[in-house]
Amino acid sequence: MRFKRFCVLAAIALLTAFPDDGLSAQEEVGIKRGAEAPAVEVEDLDGNAVDLGDVIGAKPVLLEFWATWCENCEALAPSMERALRTFGDRVEFIAVAVGVGQSQRSVRRHFEQHPAGHRVLFDKHGEAVRAYSAPTTSYVVIVDGAGRVAYTGVGGRQDLEAAVREVLAAERQ
C-alpha cells in the first residue's frame, strides 16, 4: 500500500514539475532523440498483451502518454485529431494510457463516451513509461519508420501536425 501511495505521489510531483507553459516540443525531456525506440509490452483495453515492437519500424508511430484526468492531454486533443486526420494513413497514432489513477475500465468508458480514431493501449505496469522515460502525461514521442525517436514534446500546446510533417519530410531525404 505504501508503494502504491508513493507511485501516486511521484506521478503528481512529475505532473506539477512540468507545467504546460514550461517545457514544450523538442526540449530534452524523456527519451533522447535518435535513440532506438524500445519495444515494450503493454495491454489493449481488454487486457490482451500488445508488443509495441510489432508496430515500431513499419511506419512512423506517434505515442502520446495519456490519462483521463490529464488537462494537458485534453488541451492537446485537437492537435492530435488534426494530425490524425491529415496523416492517419501514413502514421500509426497510439494513446498509451498510464496506469496511475485510472483503470482499463475507466479508460475504456472514457473512449466509449469520446470516441477517438486512434488506437488506445494501457500501460498497466508502467513498462512503457519507464522505457520511454515519460516525465508526465501529454508527453508525445514520434518514432520514425526506421524505429528511431525523431520527436519528443510535452504539454497541451504541441503542434503535432507540424511535428509529424517534419518527421515525414526527413524520411524522404
N, C-alpha and C positions, 0 to 999 in steps of 0.2 A: 504494500500500500504506500509506503514511503517513496519507493522508486517511482510509482505512478504519479504521485504528487510532485516529485522532483521534475519529472518529464513535463508535466503541465506547466510548472513554474518556469522551467527553462524555455519552453516554447513561447510563453508570454513575454519573457525577457527578450528573446530574439525578435519578436514582433514589434516591441516598443523600441528596440535598438536601431531599427531601420525604418524610420517614418517615411511616408511617401514623398515628402519634399526633400529628402536627403539623397540617398543613393538612387541611381537610375540606370538606364541601359548602358551597357559596356563599361561599367565600373567593375573593378576587380573584386568581385564577391563570389563566393561559391567555387565551383569547379573552374579551372583555368581554361581559357580559350585555347584551342589547339590540342587539348587533351583528348585521348580516346574516350568515347562515351562508354560508361560502364553498362554492362549487360546484367541487370539485376532482375530478380523475380518479385513481382507484385501480384495483386489479385484483381479479377474483374469484380463487378458489383454482386456477383452471385457466389463469390468465394473461390472461383477457379483460378489456378495458377496461370500467370502470363509472364513470359520471359521477354523483357524489353529487347534483348539481343536478337529476337526474331523479327523485330521491327527496324532496329537501327542498322543502317548501312544499305538498305534497299533504296531509300529515297530520303530526303531531308525530313526530320521529325522535330516538331515543336512540343516541348514538355512544359506545362505550367503546373507548379506545385501549388495546390489549391485547397481551400476549405470553405464549408458552408458559412462559417462565421467571419470570413475574411472580407473586410470592407474594401481593401485594395484590389482583391480579386473581383469583387463586384464592379469596381470602377474600371478595371481592365477588360471586363466582358465585352463592351462594344468594340474595342480594338481587336480582340480575339475573333469576334464574329465577322468583322470586316476582312481580316486576314484569311479566315476560313473560307469566306465567300469567294475571295479573289484567288487564293492559292490551294484550296482544298483538293484539287485534282493532282497537284504536284508535291504536296507536303502532307505528312501524317500529323494531325493535331491530337494531342492527348492531354487531358487533365489528370494529374496524379493527385488524388485526394489524400492528404496526410492523415495519419491515424491519431491525431491529437484532438480531443474534444468533439469527435464525431465518430459515427459508426458507418459500416457499409449500408445499413438500412437507412440512416438519416441522409446519406449522400444519394442513395437511390431515390428516396422520397423527394429530395430537392430537384433532381433531374426529371422526375415524373411531372412535377409542377412547373418546371422551367426547362423544357427540352433543349438539348444542345446538339449541334450537328457533328460533334467530335466524340471520340472515344473517351470514356472515363474509367480510370483504374483506381485501386485503393491500395495505399502503402501501409498496410496493417501493422507491420513490424518496424517501419522506418528504414528499410533497406535502401530504397531509392533516395530518401532524404540524406542518409549518410553517404551513399556512393556519389551523389552529385553535390555534396556539401551545401545543400539548400539552407540558406541562412534564415529564411522566413517563407511565408506563403506569398503569393503573387510573384514568385521567383520563376523566371522563364529561361529555359535553355533551348537553343536551337542547335540541333546536330545536323551536319551536312550529310550528303549522300555517301561520303566515304567513312562516316562514323566518327567524325571529329567534332568537338564542340566549337561552333562558329559564332555563337552569340550567347551572352548572359545579360539579364536585366532583372530589375526588381521594382515593384511599385505599380500603381494604377495608371500611370501616365505614359507607359511604354507605347511606342508606335510600332506595333507588331507587323503591320503591313510593310513598312519601310525595312524593318529588320529582315523579314523573310525575303523581300525583293533583293536586298543586298547579298544574302546567302546564296540565292539562286543565281544572281549575276556572277558571283565569284566562282560558282561551279562551271559556268560556261567558258571561263577563261582558261 
